[in-house]
Amino acid sequence: MQKKRLEAHLETMRAIAASKSVRQFYIGFTSRDPFRYWAWYRRNGWDHAVIFADWLTEMEAKVLEKYLQERCYKADKRTPLWQKADAALQKGRYYLGAKSPSPKKKIHAVYMAWWG
């Protein structure tokens, strides 16, 4: 993924995290239909979610997910990007997560979920 595109997604994440209506957020990736996946967000307490990028291969999605998660971990601890990040993001442990049944298909998306 191009550096310019990574930076654009990072700026979007920063803007959302800076909102007063965001108390905590998480960055992740999925290969599921985002409309069906919304039920998972709600069951797990997340009020809102936005897809940063979709129509990605598993590798492309994981590259973007890891980049955004690392930016949270490495952010200045006085900024909303670090303060509002989920504890897993603050610890800086990137997990490769589940394997997609179709890693080469462009069915993957990277999202940001948050609650206020």
C-alpha positions as MATLAB code, in Angstrom:
seq = 'MQKKRLEAHLETMRAIAASKSVRQFYIGFTSRDPFRYWAWYRRNGWDHAVIFADWLTEMEAKVLEKYLQERCYKADKRTPLWQKADAALQKGRYYLGAKSPSPKKKIHAVYMAWWG';
ca = [
       0.000    0.000    0.000;
       1.327    3.431   -0.901;
       2.720    5.618    1.878;
       0.403    8.473    0.840;
      -2.649    6.219    1.241;
      -1.444    4.931    4.631;
      -1.005    8.518    5.823;
      -4.507    9.472    4.608;
      -6.029    6.642    6.663;
      -3.941    7.701    9.656;
      -5.258   11.265    9.428;
      -8.833    9.963    9.292;
      -8.169    7.838   12.383;
      -6.685   10.840   14.206;
      -9.700   13.003   13.359;
     -12.172   10.420   14.640;
     -10.141    9.784   17.811;
     -10.033   13.531   18.529;
     -13.839   13.761   18.628;
     -15.325   14.386   22.059;
     -17.933   11.714   21.329;
     -15.229    8.996   21.131;
     -14.201    7.503   24.467;
     -12.383    4.397   23.235;
     -11.647    2.873   19.843;
     -10.203   -0.209   18.202;
      -8.659   -0.880   14.776;
      -9.168   -4.239   13.114;
      -9.700   -6.103    9.874;
     -12.378   -8.443    8.628;
     -13.180  -10.569    5.629;
     -16.863  -10.684    6.559;
     -19.582   -8.604    4.964;
     -19.431   -5.280    6.874;
     -23.225   -5.137    7.136;
     -23.340   -8.542    8.859;
     -20.266   -7.703   10.897;
     -22.069   -4.700   12.353;
     -24.000   -7.081   14.649;
     -20.668   -8.185   16.149;
     -19.679   -4.569   16.859;
     -22.939   -3.942   18.658;
     -22.815   -7.195   20.684;
     -19.347   -6.289   21.881;
     -20.305   -2.805   23.020;
     -19.018   -0.694   20.136;
     -21.520    2.021   19.239;
     -20.033    3.010   15.887;
     -17.783    1.673   13.161;
     -16.307    2.980    9.951;
     -14.544    1.100    7.161;
     -11.239    2.763    6.253;
     -10.534    0.615    3.238;
     -12.259   -2.321    1.599;
     -11.815   -4.533   -1.436;
      -8.378   -5.557   -0.134;
      -6.558   -8.879   -0.106;
      -5.790  -10.321    3.331;
      -2.153   -9.185    3.048;
      -3.133   -5.624    2.077;
      -5.647   -5.428    4.927;
      -3.180   -6.706    7.491;
      -0.512   -4.248    6.324;
      -2.926   -1.329    6.808;
      -4.249   -2.691   10.117;
      -0.735   -3.146   11.501;
       0.333    0.313   10.335;
      -2.615    2.015   12.043;
      -2.223   -0.021   15.220;
       1.486    0.826   15.387;
       0.708    4.530   15.014;
      -1.511    4.260   18.116;
       1.194    2.506   20.116;
       3.891    4.969   19.048;
       1.699    8.088   19.449;
       2.490   10.744   22.023;
       0.816    9.561   25.239;
      -0.799   12.997   25.670;
      -2.781   12.708   22.425;
      -6.247   11.208   21.875;
      -4.702    8.717   19.462;
      -2.982    7.008   22.396;
      -5.281    7.938   25.289;
      -8.468    6.681   23.613;
      -6.959    3.599   22.000;
      -8.079    0.210   23.276;
      -5.677   -1.268   25.857;
      -4.502   -3.873   23.329;
      -3.437   -1.066   20.967;
      -1.656    0.797   23.751;
       0.402   -2.296   24.569;
       1.610   -2.464   20.994;
       1.124   -6.171   20.517;
       0.114   -6.849   16.953;
      -1.583  -10.199   16.458;
      -1.940  -11.560   12.968;
      -5.480  -12.530   13.838;
      -7.624  -15.063   12.094;
      -6.743  -16.410    8.700;
      -9.157  -15.662    5.938;
     -10.643  -18.588    4.013;
      -9.872  -16.639    0.819;
      -6.663  -14.637    1.428;
      -6.104  -13.665   -2.219;
      -9.658  -12.433   -2.849;
     -10.363   -8.724   -2.464;
     -13.000   -9.210    0.226;
     -11.160   -7.766    3.232;
     -11.667   -4.457    5.014;
      -9.955   -2.448    7.757;
     -12.256   -0.735   10.259;
     -12.286    1.522   13.263;
     -14.918    0.804   15.915;
     -15.593    3.091   18.877;
     -17.917    3.847   21.742;
     -18.744    7.172   23.294;
];
